[in-house]
Amino acid sequence: MSQDEERLRACAIKLQGQPLDDNSGKTDEQLLTEEYIRLKGKDNDNKTHSSRNTIPRFYYKLPDEDDIVMQKLREESRALLLQRKSQELLDNNELQGLWYILDKYHTLSSNGEDKLRGFYESILRMWAQMQFSILLLVWMHQTRIGLSLYDVTGQGYLREPDLENYILELIPTLPQLSGLEKSFYSFYVCTAVRKFFFFLDSMRTGRIKIVDILNCTFLDELLELRDEDLPQERQNANWFSATSALRVYGQYLNLDTDHNGMLSRDELSKYGTGTLTNVFLDRVFQECLTYEGEMDYKAYLDFVLAMENRGEPQALQYIFRLLDVQGVGRLNIFALNYFFKAIQEQVRILGQQPVHFEDVKDEIFDMVKPLNPLWITLQDLIDSCQGEVVTNILIDLNGFWNYENREMLMAESAAD
């Protein structure tokens, strides 16, 4: 052992406060391990240490809203992190260079033998798939970073105000929305945001995971509006288009006959073809958020999304809550009869012979095939893929008429 090693060994022993003789038999590795454990407070021989002293800290409380300095520090730190992540992505020049290399080496030689042609063609398909995968991956990372800039809490989700800010700042970059007046921006943003929250926040927590936003198709529909030559048919089918937003808001204004900015039950009864039953409309105003018995634009948007997407699980969840008059999480014979009586009454008003409830009830249970033969749950409706048909029968006279005359309608459609 050299003189320097002996000196370091003596210092280590001295720091431990023990005589040299007591440690003379220990190796340097043992002494170093003991000193490390002592400094880290992880002496395994001391059984009195609690787990909080041995488990590394993994949770850091968010700074208080009134702690301006810490809030600013956190915002700057997150901004730098996201900026660094963004710089790690391939830019347009790098992507162009990558495409050049792929195109350079995938070309089939004119002297290639026929037996190799199949191999080269498979390579060409692989290159095309690779290009698409790379573009998709880069887009996903870019979009995630862009959305994360609006994640005020830094917890991986967006609240309603966060998503509103994102879409508001996105409007000027979408040519298909260039014709919107700025006075309509707030209504457009509300219209767009409600679709995200209606479908992605079914538990009504008031926030959406950024991962869920990336995994759904809504951003694709929204960014589709960058296409200046988007066909009118595609615009009509796109909830986020100016055409669709103006249509929904225009319907709301037309229903608001007293021009107070809210919808009463009587005003909402004119929605669509005006064939929704009174019992169902009563339930809408009993269960949905209203202000002095009237519905605002945000609640109306949820109603429209449910009515226009009755086959989707989120829309069925909305309607099922209204049909569940007893609040027991299932539709029994009483609940079905409660709503179908309103359909029978409308049929009588039109001078037609009403259908017997027992017949309709049997047909509904045959369609849904619930796990329990005495009632139908929301999951039964979703699993059966017949939720739209069942809800149409119970809440909408026009939907019930279409179901009763489905064979005649199919024959007419086939003849056309």
Secondary structure in CASP SS format (residue, H / E / C, confidence):
PFRMAT SS
TARGET T0000
AUTHOR 0000-0000-0000
METHOD secondary structure of the structure
MODEL  1
M C 1.00
S C 1.00
Q H 1.00
D H 1.00
E H 1.00
E H 1.00
R H 1.00
L H 1.00
R H 1.00
A H 1.00
C H 1.00
A H 1.00
I H 1.00
K H 1.00
L H 1.00
Q C 1.00
G C 1.00
Q C 1.00
P C 1.00
L C 1.00
D H 1.00
D H 1.00
N H 1.00
S C 1.00
G C 1.00
K C 1.00
T C 1.00
D H 1.00
E H 1.00
Q H 1.00
L H 1.00
L H 1.00
T H 1.00
E H 1.00
E H 1.00
Y H 1.00
I H 1.00
R H 1.00
L H 1.00
K H 1.00
G C 1.00
K C 1.00
D C 1.00
N C 1.00
D C 1.00
N C 1.00
K C 1.00
T C 1.00
H C 1.00
S C 1.00
S H 1.00
R H 1.00
N H 1.00
T C 1.00
I C 1.00
P C 1.00
R C 1.00
F C 1.00
Y C 1.00
Y C 1.00
K C 1.00
L C 1.00
P C 1.00
D C 1.00
E C 1.00
D C 1.00
D C 1.00
I H 1.00
V H 1.00
M H 1.00
Q H 1.00
K H 1.00
L H 1.00
R H 1.00
E H 1.00
E H 1.00
S H 1.00
R H 1.00
A H 1.00
L H 1.00
L H 1.00
L H 1.00
Q H 1.00
R H 1.00
K H 1.00
S H 1.00
Q H 1.00
E C 1.00
L C 1.00
L C 1.00
D C 1.00
N H 1.00
N H 1.00
E H 1.00
L H 1.00
Q H 1.00
G H 1.00
L H 1.00
W H 1.00
Y H 1.00
I H 1.00
L H 1.00
D H 1.00
K H 1.00
Y H 1.00
H H 1.00
T C 1.00
L C 1.00
S C 1.00
S C 1.00
N C 1.00
G C 1.00
E C 1.00
D H 1.00
K H 1.00
L H 1.00
R H 1.00
G H 1.00
F H 1.00
Y H 1.00
E H 1.00
S H 1.00
I H 1.00
L H 1.00
R H 1.00
M H 1.00
W H 1.00
A H 1.00
Q H 1.00
M H 1.00
Q H 1.00
F H 1.00
S H 1.00
I H 1.00
L H 1.00
L H 1.00
L H 1.00
V H 1.00
W H 1.00
M H 1.00
H H 1.00
Q H 1.00
T H 1.00
R H 1.00
I H 1.00
G H 1.00
L H 1.00
S H 1.00
L C 1.00
Y C 1.00
D C 1.00
V C 1.00
T C 1.00
G C 1.00
Q C 1.00
G C 1.00
Y E 1.00
L E 1.00
R E 1.00
E H 1.00
P H 1.00
D H 1.00
L H 1.00
E H 1.00
N H 1.00
Y H 1.00
I H 1.00
L H 1.00
E H 1.00
L H 1.00
I H 1.00
P H 1.00
T H 1.00
L C 1.00
P H 1.00
Q H 1.00
L H 1.00
S C 1.00
G C 1.00
L C 1.00
E C 1.00
K H 1.00
S H 1.00
F H 1.00
Y H 1.00
S H 1.00
F H 1.00
Y H 1.00
V H 1.00
C H 1.00
T H 1.00
A H 1.00
V H 1.00
R H 1.00
K H 1.00
F H 1.00
F H 1.00
F H 1.00
F H 1.00
L H 1.00
D C 1.00
S C 1.00
M C 1.00
R C 1.00
T C 1.00
G C 1.00
R E 1.00
I E 1.00
K E 1.00
I H 1.00
V H 1.00
D H 1.00
I H 1.00
L H 1.00
N H 1.00
C C 1.00
T C 1.00
F H 1.00
L H 1.00
D H 1.00
E H 1.00
L H 1.00
L H 1.00
E H 1.00
L H 1.00
R H 1.00
D C 1.00
E C 1.00
D C 1.00
L C 1.00
P C 1.00
Q H 1.00
E H 1.00
R H 1.00
Q H 1.00
N H 1.00
A H 1.00
N C 1.00
W C 1.00
F C 1.00
S C 1.00
A H 1.00
T H 1.00
S H 1.00
A H 1.00
L H 1.00
R H 1.00
V H 1.00
Y H 1.00
G H 1.00
Q H 1.00
Y H 1.00
L H 1.00
N H 1.00
L H 1.00
D C 1.00
T C 1.00
D C 1.00
H C 1.00
N C 1.00
G C 1.00
M C 1.00
L E 1.00
S C 1.00
R H 1.00
D H 1.00
E H 1.00
L H 1.00
S C 1.00
K C 1.00
Y C 1.00
G C 1.00
T C 1.00
G C 1.00
T C 1.00
L E 1.00
T C 1.00
N H 1.00
V H 1.00
F H 1.00
L H 1.00
D H 1.00
R H 1.00
V H 1.00
F H 1.00
Q H 1.00
E H 1.00
C C 1.00
L C 1.00
T C 1.00
Y E 1.00
E C 1.00
G C 1.00
E E 1.00
M E 1.00
D C 1.00
Y H 1.00
K H 1.00
A H 1.00
Y H 1.00
L H 1.00
D H 1.00
F H 1.00
V H 1.00
L H 1.00
A H 1.00
M H 1.00
E H 1.00
N C 1.00
R C 1.00
G C 1.00
E C 1.00
P H 1.00
Q H 1.00
A H 1.00
L H 1.00
Q H 1.00
Y H 1.00
I H 1.00
F H 1.00
R H 1.00
L H 1.00
L H 1.00
D C 1.00
V C 1.00
Q C 1.00
G C 1.00
V C 1.00
G C 1.00
R C 1.00
L E 1.00
N C 1.00
I H 1.00
F H 1.00
A H 1.00
L H 1.00
N H 1.00
Y H 1.00
F H 1.00
F H 1.00
K H 1.00
A H 1.00
I H 1.00
Q H 1.00
E H 1.00
Q H 1.00
V H 1.00
R H 1.00
I H 1.00
L C 1.00
G C 1.00
Q C 1.00
Q C 1.00
P C 1.00
V C 1.00
H C 1.00
F H 1.00
E H 1.00
D H 1.00
V H 1.00
K H 1.00
D H 1.00
E H 1.00
I H 1.00
F H 1.00
D H 1.00
M H 1.00
V H 1.00
K C 1.00
P C 1.00
L C 1.00
N C 1.00
P C 1.00
L C 1.00
W C 1.00
I E 1.00
T C 1.00
L H 1.00
Q H 1.00
D H 1.00
L H 1.00
I H 1.00
D H 1.00
S H 1.00
C C 1.00
Q C 1.00
G H 1.00
E H 1.00
V H 1.00
V H 1.00
T H 1.00
N H 1.00
I H 1.00
L H 1.00
I H 1.00
D E 1.00
L H 1.00
N H 1.00
G H 1.00
F H 1.00
W H 1.00
N H 1.00
Y H 1.00
E H 1.00
N C 1.00
R H 1.00
E H 1.00
M H 1.00
L H 1.00
M H 1.00
A H 1.00
E H 1.00
S H 1.00
A H 1.00
A H 1.00
D C 1.00
END
